[in-house]
Amino acid sequence: MKYEFSIKTDCLSCLACLGVLQEFIKKIPGVLDAQFDSETGKIIIKYKGKLSREELVKVIKEKTSYELQ
């Protein structure tokens, strides 16, 4: 089953940082895609499997220095 959620981050003012964050998220097992939506200011994460939103957010926070909201 496929899932999707969006999340705000503190790296929106730095496009290079945003790109690094997107690529990191895409490498997490189970993640299908991660794209920045400039209209909402959020990263949209599409994933499958047994991952939960909470697990994904935890991994991103633990492995990067970015704040997620």
GIURWO-V67114 format. One record per residue. RES is the residue in one small letter. PHI is phi in degrees with one decimal (none if undefined). OMEGA is omega as a letter, one per 20 degrees, with the letter a starting at -180 (999 if undefined). Layout:
# GIURWO-V67114
{{RES:PHI:OMEGA} {RES:PHI:OMEGA}}
This chain:
# GIURWO-V67114
{{m:none:a} {k:-103.2:a} {y:-131.7:r} {e:-150.6:r} {f:-149.8:r} {s:-122.3:a} {i:-148.6:r} {k:-88.4:r} {t:-136.5:a} {d:-87.0:a} {c:-98.2:a} {l:-67.5:a} {s:-82.5:a} {c:-122.5:a} {l:-64.2:r} {a:-64.8:r} {c:-63.6:r} {l:-61.5:r} {g:-63.1:r} {v:-62.1:r} {l:-63.1:r} {q:-59.1:a} {e:-65.6:r} {f:-61.3:a} {i:-60.8:a} {k:-63.0:a} {k:-84.8:r} {i:-70.3:r} {p:-54.9:a} {g:99.0:r} {v:-81.3:r} {l:-91.4:a} {d:-164.3:r} {a:-145.2:a} {q:-133.8:r} {f:-85.2:r} {d:-105.5:a} {s:-67.8:r} {e:-71.0:a} {t:-100.6:a} {g:73.2:a} {k:-123.7:r} {i:-95.4:r} {i:-98.1:a} {i:-111.6:r} {k:-109.8:a} {y:-146.9:a} {k:-134.9:r} {g:87.6:a} {k:-94.0:r} {l:-66.3:r} {s:-112.5:r} {r:-56.8:a} {e:-61.7:r} {e:-64.7:r} {l:-62.6:r} {v:-61.4:r} {k:-61.0:r} {v:-61.9:a} {i:-62.4:a} {k:-65.8:a} {e:-69.9:a} {k:-98.8:r} {t:-128.9:r} {s:-99.7:a} {y:-86.9:r} {e:-88.8:r} {l:-114.4:a} {q:-122.5:999}}
